[in-house]
Amino acid sequence: MAINARVPPGRAGRIWLRRRLATANRGREQLDRKLRILQPELQRQRIRAARSQEAWEAACERSRRWTTRVALLSGEDAFRHASPDEPARVRLTWATSMGVTYPRSAELSVPTDPPQVLDDAAVVPAVEAAGEALLAGVGTAAADEAVRRIEAEIAVTRRRLRALEDRWLPWLTDRLAELEQALEQAEHEDGVRLRRAVAIGRPPTARGSAEERSAP
């Protein structure tokens, strides 16, 4: 990948390159630090997601068992009567780490109205099991979203770091070395020309004067 950057000529170019090289090195340090912080956080969120997934599966299994009991004892109409009028509401708590915002936790608010069908002893446990499964599902979704966001940020950070290390920093280093060599060569040539100019304009030495006087 070619880098389209115009380096100013001469000493101005050396200052330009040194400043950008220093900025690139600071950027590399910051990106490396960001990775060192995000990678452990990603591991923690993956563990959280795995545990949430296990809790959700277990809650779904309990809810399935109670739902089956209600269906066998009271029929499908029991579910319609046991359903609350108001929907459940989810509230997410957000966290931010190194510029990444992700769900830290999830809270579920469900209506507290008792089921209308109370002649079946399985209805109330079924409703409670369904609420637990819903809460576990919300927690799993939040944990999975946290993993997804942190993984995406780590991928972007790694691409930026590779771009710095593989392209931008080597390009700046090479251009600076070339410019330093060119400036050194130019300074050397200027020094040679200056010494020649001084030598040409210098008065004859004592030895030269004696030789000139003894010449026929």
N, C-alpha and C positions, 0 to 999 in steps of 0.2 A: 504494500500500500504506500503510494507516494504521499509525501507531506508537502503541501503547498504553503510554504512560508518563505518570505523574502527577507534575507538577512541584510541589514545595512552594511555598506562597505566600511573597511578600515576599522579604526578603534571603536567607533560607534557600534559596529557589528559585534565586536568582542564584548562590550558592555551588554548589548541586547541578548547575546547568547548566554552569558553568565547569569543574568537575571532570570531568564527562562529556565535555565538548567537548575538553578536554586529552587525556583517555584515547582518544577517537575519533581525534584527530589522530596520537597515537602509534601507534595501531593501523593507521592508513592508511600511515604511514611503514614500519612493519614488514612489512605486506603488500606494499607496493611493493618493498621490499628483497628479500623472498622471491621475487617474480617476477623481479627482475633476476638473482638467483642461479640459479633453476631453469630459466629459458629457455635460457641457454647450455648448461646440463647436458643439457637435452632435445635440443638440437642435436647434442651429442656422442653421446648415446645413439642418436639416429636414424642418424648416420653409422656407428656401431658395428653397428646392426641391419642396415643396408644391406650392409655388408661381410660380415657373418655370413651373410646371405641368399645373397650371391654365392658365398661359400665352400661353403655347404651345397649349392647347386645343382650346383656343379662336382664336389663329392665324391659326390653322388648319381649324377651321370652316370658317373663312374669306376666306382662300385660297380655300376651297372647293366651296364656293359660286361663287367666281370669275372664278374658273376653269370650273364650270358648265356653266356659261354664255359664256365663250369662246367656249366650246364644242358645245353649242347650236347655236351660231352665225357663227362660222368659221370652225367647225369640228375638228377632231383630228389632222389633218395636221398642224394646227396652233401651237400646242404644240411643234412639231418637229422643226418648223421654229423659234419659240421663244426661243428654248433652246440654251444657249451659247455653244461655242466650248470648252472652258476651264472649268474644274471642279471647284467647290467651295472648299475652303481650310479652315481648322479649326486650330486655334492656341489656345492652352490651357495655362493658367497661373497657376502655381502650388504654393501651400503653404505647410508649414511644422509646425506641432504642436506636441510637445512631441514625436518626432521621427516618426510621421505619415505624409506622403506626400499625398496630395489629390488635385484635381482640385479646384482652387479658382474661376476662371472665364473662359469663353470661348469666343473667337472672331471668327467671320465668315467673310471670304473674298470671295466675289462672283464677277464674271466678270461683268464689267460695260457696255459691249456692248449692245446697244439697240436691242430690238426684231426686227427680219426681217419682221414680219407681222405687219403693222401699220394701215391697213384698218379697223381693228376691235378695237374700243375704249376700249374694255375690256381686251385686251392683256397686255398692260402695267400695269394696276392695278393687273392683275392676276400674272404677273411675280413678282411684288413687294410683293404681299401677300404671294407668295410661298417662297420668300427669307426671309420674316419675320417668317414664320412658320418653315423654316429650322433653322434659328438662335435660335428661341425659343426651338426647339427640341435639338439643340446642348447644350444650356444652361441647359435644363432639364437633359440630359445625364450626363453632368459634375456634376451637383448637386447630382444626384442619386449615381454617383461613389464616391463622397466625403462622402456621408452618409454610403455607403457600407464599405469603407475603415476604417472610424472611428469606425463604429460598430464592425468590425472585430478586430480592435486593442483593443477596450474596452473589448471584450469577452476574448481575450488572456490575457490581464492584470488582469482581474478578476480571471481567472483560476490560474495564477501565484500567485496572492494574496491569494487565497484559499489554494493553496498548501503550502504556507509559514505558514499561520495561522492554518491550520488544521493538517499538518503533520510535516513539518520541524522544526518550532519553538517549538511545544510541545515535539518533540523527543529530540531536543537539551536541552530543559529545564529539562526534566526528566532525561536524561543521566547526566547532570551536577549535579542535586540534588543527584542522586545515587552515583556519584563519590565523591562529597563533603562529603556525609555521610560515604563512605568507607574510605576516607582519614582521616576524623575526628576520626573514630573508630581505624584506624591504628595508628594515633598519640597518641590516648589514651592508646592503648596497649603498644606502645613504651615507653610512660611515666611510665606506671606501671612496665614494665620490668626494666627500668632505676632506679626507686626508689627501687625496690627489690635488684638490683645489688648493689646499694649504701648501702642499709641496711645490706646486707651480708658482705660487705667489711668494714663496719664502726667499729671503736674500741669500746670496751664495755663502757657503761655509768658508772658514779660514783656509782649509785645504784647497777648496776650489779657487780661491783668490790667488793662492800661491801658484797653482798650476797655470792659471790664466796669465800671471805676470811672467812666468818663465817660458811661455809659448812664444815662438819666433814671430 
